[in-house]
Amino acid sequence: MNNLIQALKEYLLNVGAEHVRLALDPAAKQRMPIYLGSRYEAYDAHLFGREYCLLHLKKDPLPSPADLVKHAAKAHAVLEKPIVFLLPSLQSFERQRLISKGVAFIVPHHHVYLPMVLVDLRKLSGQPSFQFLGDRHELSAPAQMLLLIYLQHADVDNLSLNEWAERLRYSPSSMTRVRRDLEEVGLCHVKGTGKARNLIFEHDRRSLWDLAIPHLRSPVKARTDCRVASGNELPLLPAGLSALANRSMISAGSAPIYAMSMSAFKAAIEVGKLDRHCSGESDSVEIEQWIYAPAAISVDGRQVDDLSLYLSLRDSPDERVQAAVAEMMEALRW
């Protein structure tokens, strides 16, 4: 236990933390439910000018991400202080899950995620990649779409702003807003002038994804049971459990699930290509209406992209879904 605390102190000095305070807090431990007090040691912590209750995991096994989310919520409700976990290790999918839920954690010399303060998610080289954070900011749909295309398509590495606008069919003013959106959260910067201006993403794709997760949202705006009119071809891509079943061992479920943009869905309803008054009927399908066009990001053109699929399912309460999503993310090649 003391070894991990010592490693934490060394790590905080390494990342430039000043006036650090770490002190055992027996009173906080007593106020927590027994199941938390027996699993964690509580510390009163002053880090980067903020007060936290540091919960040091003192015995194996490591709780699942879902349990850590619950533990953080319960401890926060009782102690009325921000909670940060001190952990010996985390797998990549566990980090992603905690980051998506805004749960703070520190794995000394490897990873730190303190919402509103600091992110350090090590690259494969093991070198630190620090980013100090301001207020949490959710990316706009166009900015998220561009980012997800960059993360999953190899042919966009050196596109200029004008080339991005042409690819995405964005107006110059829309492209300016997208660029500002991405710059505001520290994901990229612009290099060059005039028509030669390029979007530069300094981090490798895996590190960029980890940094972006707190700013990303589910692409799904609504879900509707529909019947597809006979003979009509629509821009539908397998999504949800239907897509996840193609990437894991989970069952696809009874009704097929497809994704299309909100505008395409509205147009299909208006011209009668979709009938939404068929809930529960044997030939109905579930249509996810997305905030951007799924086909524009899809890597193979046959199903929705992996990262949008993750974002659409990361809040599922079903542990089987969470396990399948983790399996999919672990298999990704960056």
The 8 nearest C-alpha neighbors of each residue, nearest first, counted from 0:
[[1, 2, 3, 57, 4, 55, 56, 5],
 [0, 2, 4, 3, 5, 6, 7, 57],
 [3, 1, 5, 0, 4, 6, 7, 8],
 [2, 4, 6, 5, 1, 0, 7, 87],
 [5, 3, 7, 1, 6, 2, 8, 0],
 [6, 4, 2, 8, 7, 3, 1, 9],
 [7, 5, 3, 9, 4, 8, 107, 10],
 [6, 8, 4, 10, 107, 5, 9, 3],
 [7, 9, 5, 11, 10, 6, 4, 12],
 [10, 8, 6, 12, 7, 11, 13, 5],
 [9, 11, 13, 7, 12, 8, 108, 107],
 [12, 10, 8, 14, 16, 13, 9, 7],
 [11, 13, 15, 9, 10, 16, 14, 8],
 [12, 14, 10, 11, 15, 9, 16, 108],
 [15, 13, 11, 12, 16, 10, 129, 119],
 [16, 14, 12, 13, 17, 11, 10, 47],
 [17, 15, 11, 12, 14, 47, 19, 18],
 [16, 18, 19, 15, 47, 12, 46, 11],
 [19, 17, 20, 16, 45, 46, 47, 48],
 [18, 20, 45, 17, 46, 16, 21, 44],
 [21, 19, 45, 44, 18, 22, 46, 43],
 [22, 20, 44, 43, 42, 19, 45, 23],
 [21, 23, 43, 42, 24, 20, 44, 41],
 [22, 24, 42, 41, 43, 25, 21, 40],
 [23, 25, 42, 26, 41, 27, 43, 22],
 [26, 24, 28, 27, 23, 29, 41, 42],
 [27, 25, 29, 28, 24, 30, 41, 31],
 [28, 26, 30, 29, 25, 24, 41, 31],
 [27, 29, 25, 36, 31, 26, 30, 41],
 [28, 30, 26, 27, 31, 25, 36, 32],
 [29, 31, 27, 28, 26, 32, 77, 78],
 [30, 32, 28, 29, 36, 35, 33, 74],
 [33, 31, 35, 34, 36, 30, 29, 28],
 [32, 34, 36, 35, 37, 31, 29, 38],
 [33, 35, 37, 32, 36, 38, 31, 39],
 [36, 34, 38, 33, 37, 32, 39, 31],
 [37, 35, 33, 28, 39, 38, 34, 31],
 [36, 38, 35, 34, 33, 39, 40, 57],
 [37, 39, 35, 36, 57, 56, 58, 34],
 [40, 38, 56, 55, 36, 57, 54, 35],
 [39, 41, 55, 54, 57, 56, 42, 36],
 [42, 40, 54, 24, 28, 53, 23, 39],
 [43, 41, 23, 53, 24, 22, 52, 44],
 [42, 44, 22, 52, 24, 21, 23, 53],
 [45, 43, 21, 51, 20, 52, 50, 42],
 [44, 46, 50, 20, 19, 49, 51, 48],
 [47, 45, 49, 48, 19, 44, 50, 16],
 [48, 46, 49, 16, 17, 45, 116, 19],
 [47, 49, 46, 45, 50, 18, 17, 19],
 [50, 48, 46, 45, 47, 51, 44, 116],
 [49, 51, 45, 44, 46, 48, 52, 81],
 [52, 50, 81, 44, 82, 53, 80, 45],
 [51, 53, 82, 43, 42, 44, 81, 80],
 [52, 54, 42, 83, 41, 84, 51, 82],
 [55, 53, 84, 41, 39, 40, 85, 83],
 [54, 56, 85, 40, 39, 57, 84, 53],
 [57, 55, 39, 58, 86, 38, 54, 85],
 [56, 58, 39, 55, 38, 0, 40, 59],
 [59, 57, 56, 38, 60, 61, 39, 0],
 [60, 58, 61, 57, 56, 62, 38, 87],
 [59, 61, 62, 58, 63, 56, 57, 38],
 [60, 62, 59, 63, 58, 56, 86, 88],
 [63, 61, 66, 67, 60, 64, 65, 59],
 [62, 64, 66, 65, 67, 61, 93, 68],
 [65, 63, 67, 66, 93, 97, 68, 96],
 [64, 66, 68, 63, 67, 69, 62, 96],
 [67, 65, 69, 63, 68, 64, 62, 70],
 [68, 66, 70, 64, 69, 65, 71, 62],
 [67, 69, 65, 71, 66, 70, 64, 72],
 [70, 68, 66, 72, 67, 71, 73, 65],
 [71, 69, 67, 73, 72, 68, 74, 66],
 [72, 70, 74, 68, 69, 73, 75, 67],
 [71, 73, 69, 75, 70, 74, 76, 68],
 [72, 74, 76, 70, 75, 71, 69, 77],
 [75, 73, 77, 71, 76, 72, 78, 70],
 [74, 76, 79, 72, 78, 77, 73, 80],
 [75, 77, 73, 74, 79, 78, 72, 80],
 [78, 76, 74, 75, 79, 73, 31, 30],
 [77, 79, 75, 80, 76, 74, 27, 30],
 [80, 78, 75, 76, 77, 81, 74, 82],
 [79, 81, 78, 75, 51, 52, 82, 50],
 [82, 80, 51, 75, 52, 83, 79, 50],
 [83, 81, 52, 51, 71, 53, 75, 80],
 [82, 84, 103, 53, 104, 54, 52, 85],
 [85, 83, 104, 54, 53, 55, 86, 105],
 [86, 84, 55, 105, 104, 54, 106, 56],
 [85, 87, 106, 88, 56, 84, 105, 55],
 [86, 88, 106, 85, 3, 89, 107, 56],
 [89, 87, 86, 106, 90, 109, 61, 107],
 [90, 88, 93, 94, 91, 87, 106, 86],
 [89, 91, 93, 92, 94, 88, 95, 329],
 [90, 92, 94, 93, 95, 89, 329, 328],
 [91, 93, 95, 94, 90, 325, 96, 328],
 [94, 92, 96, 90, 91, 95, 64, 89],
 [95, 93, 91, 97, 92, 96, 98, 89],
 [94, 96, 92, 98, 93, 97, 99, 91],
 [95, 97, 93, 99, 94, 98, 92, 64],
 [98, 96, 102, 100, 94, 99, 95, 64],
 [97, 99, 101, 95, 100, 96, 102, 94],
 [98, 100, 96, 97, 213, 101, 212, 95],
 [101, 99, 97, 98, 102, 96, 68, 213],
 [100, 102, 98, 99, 97, 103, 114, 213],
 [101, 103, 97, 100, 98, 68, 104, 71],
 [104, 102, 83, 113, 112, 101, 84, 114],
 [105, 103, 84, 83, 112, 111, 85, 102],
 [106, 104, 111, 85, 110, 107, 84, 86],
 [105, 107, 110, 86, 109, 87, 88, 111],
 [108, 106, 7, 109, 10, 105, 6, 110],
 [109, 107, 10, 106, 110, 6, 7, 111],
 [110, 108, 107, 106, 121, 120, 111, 119],
 [111, 109, 106, 120, 119, 105, 121, 108],
 [112, 110, 105, 119, 118, 104, 106, 113],
 [111, 113, 118, 103, 104, 117, 114, 105],
 [112, 114, 103, 117, 116, 115, 118, 111],
 [113, 115, 116, 112, 103, 101, 117, 132],
 [114, 116, 132, 133, 134, 113, 135, 117],
 [117, 115, 132, 113, 131, 114, 133, 47],
 [118, 116, 131, 113, 132, 130, 112, 114],
 [117, 119, 112, 130, 111, 129, 131, 113],
 [120, 118, 129, 111, 110, 128, 121, 127],
 [119, 121, 110, 128, 118, 206, 122, 111],
 [122, 120, 127, 125, 126, 128, 109, 119],
 [121, 123, 124, 125, 126, 206, 120, 127],
 [122, 124, 125, 121, 126, 206, 205, 203],
 [125, 123, 122, 126, 121, 127, 128, 203],
 [124, 126, 123, 122, 121, 127, 109, 128],
 [125, 127, 124, 121, 122, 128, 123, 120],
 [128, 126, 121, 129, 119, 125, 122, 120],
 [127, 129, 119, 121, 120, 126, 130, 122],
 [130, 128, 119, 118, 127, 131, 117, 120],
 [129, 131, 118, 117, 132, 119, 128, 185],
 [132, 130, 117, 116, 118, 129, 133, 115],
 [133, 131, 116, 115, 117, 130, 134, 114],
 [132, 134, 115, 135, 116, 131, 184, 136],
 [135, 133, 115, 136, 132, 114, 116, 184],
 [134, 136, 133, 115, 137, 214, 213, 114],
 [135, 137, 214, 134, 138, 184, 213, 183],
 [138, 136, 214, 215, 139, 135, 216, 213],
 [139, 137, 214, 143, 142, 215, 136, 180],
 [138, 140, 142, 141, 143, 137, 180, 177],
 [139, 141, 143, 142, 144, 290, 138, 291],
 [142, 140, 144, 143, 139, 145, 177, 291],
 [143, 141, 177, 145, 139, 144, 140, 138],
 [144, 142, 146, 140, 145, 141, 138, 139],
 [143, 145, 141, 147, 142, 146, 140, 148],
 [146, 144, 148, 142, 143, 147, 149, 141],
 [145, 147, 143, 149, 148, 144, 142, 150],
 [148, 146, 150, 144, 149, 145, 143, 151],
 [147, 149, 145, 151, 146, 296, 150, 152],
 [150, 148, 146, 147, 152, 151, 155, 145],
 [149, 151, 147, 148, 204, 152, 146, 208],
 [152, 150, 148, 149, 147, 153, 298, 333],
 [153, 151, 149, 154, 148, 150, 155, 298],
 [152, 154, 155, 156, 151, 149, 150, 148],
 [153, 155, 152, 156, 157, 149, 158, 151],
 [156, 154, 158, 153, 157, 149, 152, 148],
 [157, 155, 154, 158, 153, 149, 152, 199],
 [156, 158, 155, 159, 197, 198, 154, 199],
 [159, 157, 155, 162, 156, 163, 197, 160],
 [158, 160, 197, 162, 161, 196, 195, 163],
 [159, 161, 163, 162, 197, 196, 164, 198],
 [160, 162, 164, 159, 163, 165, 194, 171],
 [163, 161, 165, 159, 164, 160, 158, 166],
 [162, 164, 160, 166, 161, 165, 167, 158],
 [163, 165, 169, 161, 167, 162, 168, 166],
 [166, 164, 168, 162, 163, 167, 161, 169],
 [167, 165, 163, 164, 168, 162, 169, 161],
 [166, 168, 164, 169, 165, 163, 145, 295],
 [169, 167, 165, 164, 166, 170, 163, 174],
 [170, 168, 164, 167, 173, 174, 171, 165],
 [169, 171, 173, 172, 174, 164, 168, 165],
 [172, 170, 174, 173, 175, 169, 164, 161],
 [171, 173, 175, 174, 170, 176, 169, 177],
 [174, 172, 170, 176, 175, 171, 169, 177],
 [173, 175, 177, 171, 176, 172, 169, 164],
 [174, 176, 172, 178, 173, 177, 171, 179],
 [177, 175, 179, 173, 174, 178, 180, 172],
 [178, 176, 142, 174, 180, 175, 179, 173],
 [177, 179, 175, 181, 180, 176, 174, 182],
 [178, 180, 182, 176, 177, 181, 183, 175],
 [181, 179, 177, 183, 178, 182, 176, 138],
 [180, 182, 178, 183, 179, 186, 184, 187],
 [183, 181, 185, 179, 187, 184, 180, 188],
 [184, 182, 180, 181, 185, 179, 186, 136],
 [183, 185, 182, 181, 186, 136, 180, 132],
 [186, 184, 182, 183, 187, 181, 188, 130],
 [187, 185, 181, 184, 182, 200, 207, 211],
 [186, 188, 200, 182, 199, 185, 181, 198],
 [189, 187, 199, 182, 198, 190, 200, 186],
 [188, 190, 198, 197, 199, 196, 191, 187],
 [189, 191, 197, 196, 198, 188, 199, 192],
 [192, 190, 196, 195, 197, 189, 193, 194],
 [191, 193, 196, 195, 194, 190, 197, 189],
 [192, 194, 195, 196, 191, 160, 161, 197],
 [193, 195, 196, 192, 161, 159, 160, 191],
 [196, 194, 193, 192, 191, 159, 197, 160],
 [195, 197, 191, 192, 190, 159, 194, 193],
 [198, 196, 159, 190, 189, 160, 199, 158],
 [197, 199, 189, 188, 159, 160, 187, 200],
 [198, 200, 188, 187, 189, 201, 197, 190],
 [201, 199, 187, 202, 186, 198, 188, 203],
 [200, 202, 199, 187, 203, 186, 207, 188],
 [203, 201, 207, 200, 206, 204, 205, 186],
 [202, 204, 206, 205, 207, 201, 122, 200],
 [203, 205, 207, 206, 150, 208, 202, 333],
 [204, 206, 208, 207, 203, 333, 209, 122],
 [207, 205, 209, 208, 203, 204, 202, 122],
 [208, 206, 204, 210, 202, 205, 209, 203],
 [207, 209, 211, 205, 206, 210, 212, 204],
 [210, 208, 206, 207, 211, 212, 205, 95],
 [209, 211, 207, 208, 212, 206, 213, 118],
 [210, 212, 208, 214, 209, 213, 207, 215],
 [211, 213, 215, 214, 209, 210, 99, 208],
 [214, 212, 99, 211, 215, 98, 101, 210],
 [215, 213, 137, 212, 211, 138, 136, 216],
 [216, 214, 212, 213, 137, 138, 211, 143],
 [217, 215, 218, 310, 214, 137, 138, 311],
 [216, 218, 311, 310, 219, 215, 307, 220],
 [217, 219, 289, 290, 311, 216, 220, 307],
 [220, 218, 289, 217, 221, 288, 287, 311],
 [219, 221, 289, 288, 290, 218, 222, 287],
 [222, 220, 288, 219, 287, 223, 289, 286],
 [221, 223, 287, 286, 288, 285, 224, 220],
 [224, 222, 286, 285, 225, 287, 221, 275],
 [225, 223, 285, 278, 284, 275, 286, 283],
 [226, 224, 275, 283, 274, 284, 277, 285],
 [225, 227, 283, 274, 273, 284, 228, 275],
 [226, 228, 273, 272, 229, 225, 274, 231],
 [229, 227, 272, 273, 231, 226, 230, 274],
 [230, 228, 231, 227, 272, 232, 226, 273],
 [229, 231, 228, 232, 227, 272, 233, 273],
 [232, 230, 229, 228, 272, 233, 227, 273],
 [233, 231, 230, 234, 235, 272, 227, 229],
 [232, 234, 235, 231, 267, 272, 227, 263],
 [235, 233, 259, 236, 232, 294, 263, 258],
 [234, 236, 233, 259, 258, 257, 237, 232],
 [235, 237, 302, 257, 258, 303, 301, 238],
 [238, 236, 257, 302, 242, 241, 256, 303],
 [239, 237, 242, 257, 256, 241, 258, 303],
 [240, 238, 241, 242, 256, 243, 308, 312],
 [239, 241, 243, 251, 242, 244, 238, 252],
 [240, 242, 251, 239, 244, 238, 243, 256],
 [243, 241, 238, 237, 245, 240, 244, 239],
 [242, 244, 240, 246, 245, 241, 247, 239],
 [245, 243, 251, 249, 247, 246, 242, 241],
 [246, 244, 243, 242, 247, 241, 248, 251],
 [245, 247, 243, 244, 327, 242, 248, 323],
 [248, 246, 244, 249, 323, 245, 243, 327],
 [247, 249, 244, 250, 323, 246, 245, 243],
 [250, 248, 244, 247, 323, 251, 243, 319],
 [251, 249, 252, 244, 248, 240, 241, 243],
 [250, 252, 241, 240, 244, 249, 253, 243],
 [253, 251, 250, 254, 240, 241, 255, 249],
 [252, 254, 255, 251, 250, 284, 281, 256],
 [253, 255, 284, 252, 256, 285, 283, 251],
 [256, 254, 284, 241, 285, 253, 257, 252],
 [257, 255, 285, 238, 241, 237, 286, 284],
 [256, 258, 237, 238, 286, 236, 235, 287],
 [259, 257, 287, 236, 238, 286, 235, 288],
 [260, 258, 288, 235, 289, 293, 292, 264],
 [259, 261, 289, 292, 263, 288, 262, 291],
 [260, 262, 288, 264, 263, 289, 265, 290],
 [261, 263, 265, 264, 260, 266, 259, 288],
 [264, 262, 266, 260, 265, 261, 267, 259],
 [265, 263, 261, 267, 262, 266, 260, 268],
 [264, 266, 262, 268, 263, 267, 261, 269],
 [265, 267, 263, 269, 264, 268, 262, 270],
 [268, 266, 272, 264, 270, 269, 265, 273],
 [269, 267, 273, 271, 265, 266, 270, 272],
 [268, 270, 266, 267, 271, 265, 272, 273],
 [271, 269, 267, 268, 272, 266, 273, 265],
 [272, 270, 268, 273, 269, 267, 274, 228],
 [271, 273, 267, 228, 270, 268, 227, 231],
 [274, 272, 227, 268, 271, 267, 226, 228],
 [275, 273, 226, 225, 276, 268, 271, 227],
 [274, 276, 225, 277, 224, 273, 226, 223],
 [277, 275, 274, 278, 225, 224, 226, 273],
 [276, 278, 275, 280, 225, 279, 283, 226],
 [279, 277, 224, 280, 276, 283, 225, 275],
 [278, 280, 277, 281, 283, 224, 282, 284],
 [281, 279, 283, 282, 278, 277, 226, 284],
 [280, 282, 283, 279, 254, 284, 277, 278],
 [283, 281, 280, 226, 284, 254, 279, 227],
 [284, 282, 226, 225, 280, 281, 224, 277],
 [283, 285, 255, 225, 254, 224, 256, 226],
 [286, 284, 224, 256, 223, 225, 257, 255],
 [285, 287, 257, 223, 222, 258, 256, 224],
 [288, 286, 222, 258, 221, 219, 257, 289],
 [287, 289, 261, 260, 221, 259, 220, 219],
 [290, 288, 219, 260, 218, 291, 220, 261],
 [289, 291, 218, 260, 140, 261, 220, 219],
 [292, 290, 289, 260, 293, 140, 144, 218],
 [291, 293, 260, 294, 295, 259, 289, 290],
 [294, 292, 295, 296, 303, 259, 297, 291],
 [293, 295, 297, 296, 292, 300, 303, 236],
 [296, 294, 293, 292, 297, 167, 148, 291],
 [297, 295, 294, 148, 293, 304, 298, 147],
 [298, 296, 304, 294, 303, 300, 299, 295],
 [297, 299, 300, 304, 296, 152, 151, 303],
 [298, 300, 301, 297, 302, 304, 303, 294],
 [301, 299, 297, 298, 302, 294, 303, 236],
 [302, 300, 299, 236, 303, 297, 237, 298],
 [303, 301, 236, 237, 300, 297, 304, 242],
 [302, 304, 297, 238, 293, 236, 237, 308],
 [303, 305, 297, 307, 306, 298, 308, 296],
 [304, 306, 308, 307, 309, 303, 327, 328],
 [305, 307, 309, 308, 304, 310, 147, 328],
 [308, 306, 310, 309, 305, 304, 311, 218],
 [307, 309, 305, 311, 306, 310, 304, 312],
 [310, 308, 306, 312, 307, 311, 313, 305],
 [309, 311, 217, 307, 313, 308, 312, 306],
 [310, 312, 217, 308, 309, 313, 307, 218],
 [313, 311, 309, 315, 314, 310, 308, 239],
 [312, 314, 310, 315, 309, 311, 321, 96],
 [315, 313, 312, 316, 311, 310, 321, 100],
 [314, 316, 312, 317, 313, 320, 321, 318],
 [317, 315, 318, 314, 321, 320, 313, 319],
 [318, 316, 320, 315, 319, 321, 314, 322],
 [317, 319, 321, 320, 322, 316, 315, 323],
 [320, 318, 322, 321, 317, 323, 249, 324],
 [319, 321, 323, 317, 318, 322, 324, 315],
 [320, 322, 318, 324, 319, 323, 325, 317],
 [321, 323, 325, 319, 320, 324, 318, 326],
 [324, 322, 326, 320, 325, 321, 247, 319],
 [323, 325, 327, 321, 326, 322, 320, 328],
 [324, 326, 322, 328, 323, 327, 92, 329],
 [327, 325, 323, 329, 324, 328, 322, 330],
 [328, 326, 324, 330, 325, 329, 246, 323],
 [329, 327, 325, 331, 330, 326, 324, 92],
 [328, 330, 326, 327, 331, 325, 92, 91],
 [329, 331, 327, 328, 326, 332, 325, 246],
 [332, 330, 328, 329, 333, 327, 305, 326],
 [333, 331, 330, 329, 328, 205, 151, 204],
 [332, 205, 331, 204, 151, 150, 203, 330]]
